[in-house]
Amino acid sequence: MTSETNPPYRQLEDVVGCKWSVSVLQAIAAGVSRPGALERHIQGISTKVLSQRLRKLTGYGLLSKQVYAEVPPRTEYALTPNGQKLILIISQIRSLDEEISKAE
């Protein structure tokens, strides 16, 4: 997905700069793995936006997608190793934000 018009940092900026992407990553890190459960867990997200974010995060290599051949089909998402690294960074940013807020 990387090209001269879409350098790697732009991908990270697209993820971190989007409240929905961060919310999806955090929910999956907390163990919410199925689309319907994610939609119920993430306050205010629409089905369309959730689908777009899951597709984009999977395309960026931050999530893996497992589809089970069942009736009805079951889909589950999990963090990839890079997704886990990003969650750690997001947690550090959140901690720093809290420290800064307390200091004000």
C-alpha positions as CSV (number, residue, x, y, z in Angstrom):
1,M,0.0,0.0,0.0
2,T,3.0,2.3,0.2
3,S,3.8,4.5,-2.8
4,E,5.3,7.9,-3.4
5,T,1.9,9.5,-3.1
6,N,1.1,7.6,0.1
7,P,4.3,7.3,2.2
8,P,4.3,5.1,5.3
9,Y,3.9,8.0,7.7
10,R,0.7,9.1,6.0
11,Q,-0.8,5.7,6.8
12,L,0.1,6.1,10.5
13,E,-1.3,9.6,10.4
14,D,-4.5,8.3,8.9
15,V,-4.8,5.8,11.8
16,V,-3.7,7.9,14.7
17,G,-5.5,11.0,13.5
18,C,-8.9,9.2,13.3
19,K,-10.8,8.7,16.5
20,W,-12.6,5.7,15.0
21,S,-9.4,3.9,14.1
22,V,-8.0,4.4,17.6
23,S,-11.3,3.3,19.1
24,V,-11.4,0.1,17.0
25,L,-7.8,-0.8,17.8
26,Q,-8.4,-0.2,21.5
27,A,-11.6,-2.3,21.5
28,I,-9.9,-5.2,19.7
29,A,-7.0,-4.9,22.2
30,A,-9.6,-5.2,25.0
31,G,-10.8,-8.5,23.5
32,V,-13.8,-7.3,21.4
33,S,-13.2,-9.2,18.1
34,R,-16.4,-9.5,16.1
35,P,-17.9,-6.7,14.0
36,G,-21.3,-6.7,15.7
37,A,-19.7,-6.6,19.1
38,L,-17.4,-3.8,18.0
39,E,-20.3,-1.8,16.8
40,R,-22.1,-2.2,20.2
41,H,-18.9,-1.5,22.1
42,I,-17.8,1.7,20.3
43,Q,-20.4,4.4,21.1
44,G,-21.5,6.3,18.1
45,I,-19.8,4.4,15.3
46,S,-21.9,3.4,12.3
47,T,-21.8,0.1,10.5
48,K,-20.4,1.8,7.4
49,V,-17.6,3.6,9.2
50,L,-16.7,0.5,11.2
51,S,-16.5,-1.5,8.0
52,Q,-14.3,1.1,6.4
53,R,-12.0,1.3,9.4
54,L,-11.7,-2.5,9.7
55,R,-10.8,-2.7,6.0
56,K,-8.3,0.1,6.2
57,L,-6.6,-1.2,9.4
58,T,-6.4,-4.7,7.9
59,G,-4.9,-3.2,4.7
60,Y,-2.3,-1.3,6.8
61,G,-1.3,-4.6,8.5
62,L,-2.5,-3.6,11.9
63,L,-5.3,-6.1,12.1
64,S,-5.7,-9.7,10.9
65,K,-9.0,-11.0,9.7
66,Q,-10.2,-14.6,10.3
67,V,-13.4,-15.7,8.5
68,Y,-14.9,-19.0,9.7
69,A,-16.9,-21.1,7.2
70,E,-20.0,-21.4,9.3
71,V,-23.7,-20.7,8.8
72,P,-24.0,-17.8,9.4
73,P,-20.4,-16.8,8.6
74,R,-18.4,-15.6,11.6
75,T,-15.6,-13.0,11.2
76,E,-13.1,-12.1,13.9
77,Y,-10.3,-9.5,14.0
78,A,-7.1,-9.5,16.0
79,L,-4.1,-7.2,16.4
80,T,-1.1,-8.1,14.4
81,P,2.4,-7.6,16.0
82,N,2.5,-4.1,14.5
83,G,-1.0,-3.4,15.8
84,Q,0.1,-4.4,19.3
85,K,3.1,-2.1,19.0
86,L,0.8,0.8,18.0
87,I,-1.5,0.1,20.9
88,L,1.5,0.4,23.3
89,I,2.3,3.8,21.7
90,I,-1.3,5.0,21.9
91,S,-1.3,4.0,25.6
92,Q,1.9,6.0,26.2
93,I,0.4,9.0,24.4
94,R,-2.8,8.7,26.6
95,S,-0.7,8.5,29.8
96,L,1.3,11.6,28.7
97,D,-2.0,13.5,28.0
98,E,-3.2,12.6,31.5
99,E,0.0,13.8,33.1
100,I,-0.1,17.1,31.1
101,S,-3.8,17.6,32.1
102,K,-2.9,17.1,35.8
103,A,-0.1,19.6,35.6
104,E,-2.3,22.4,34.2
